[in-house]
């Protein structure tokens, strides 16, 4: 029996959630990757990242979050299915993984994400779901320890001066500032996102370490 997977219109779904005043949202300031790399890191050899390289990283991370965000995703828990391939420079698939809860980082729960990879706009949109048919058609249920959330990962800026872009919106009955604390810390810490460090080290083969 062929499994019928529901479709979601990713971009309007994210915009609608973002515009809902009850929901809790946060947009990280654009990360000037090469500036931070030069100011705050020691590298085994000189390196300037291109926008194309950052986008390559985003497309790989979308399918293998276990490799690029292992500090969030439980090892061996990630999988992709309902893969529609690339049509009109857009890929669509569903992703599951067990992720640390934002406010309880010692606890993992199942996260279901309907994923759209837009190669023209260089933007990945993840629309969270409370339940979704799994690869065999049986319904999977997401964890309930935190609100469902939607995320956009993207790349901006010029080819030689790329920006890493990231925003999240939690579907909450009212604004919940507690959910924003981890992201405020990320913005203030001033480091590159961990997945960029991993891409430099593991994919580009360049040793990288943070300065004290």
Beta strands, then each sheet from edge to edge (+ up, - down):
strand 1: 24-27
strand 2: 31-32
strand 3: 41-43
strand 4: 79-81
strand 5: 86-87
strand 6: 90-100
strand 7: 108-118
strand 8: 123-129
strand 9: 131-133
strand 10: 139-141
strand 11: 149-157
strand 12: 162-170
strand 13: 208-210
sheet 1: 1+ 12- 2+
sheet 2: 1+ 12- 11+ 8- 7+ 6- 4+
sheet 3: 1+ 12- 11+ 8- 7+ 6- 5+
sheet 4: 3+ 13-
sheet 5: 9+ 10-
end
